[in-house]
Amino acid sequence: MTRNPPDMKIRLSAELRRQVEAAAKSNNRTLNSEIVSRLEASFRTVVAGDKMEASTTSDVEIGQLLQRIKWLEERMSVVEEQRF
């Protein structure tokens, strides 16, 4: 018998929620799937000797940078349109 994991409620600032929603849309994921993917990525580790260390550049960081670039490009387009 498969059990569903219990629901979990979290509080996000309005800005963080907008960022996660935008990332989910960009990655063709549900809001929940985006959050789970980012949490899982934050726990990926590499073994260094006998210690576990977080990887230096995570998928989350790359995704955040790509999302920021996309936002900046969109903002530049709006500014350019306003100039004319």
Order of alpha helices (4+ residues) and beta strands (2+ residues): alpha-alpha-beta-beta-alpha
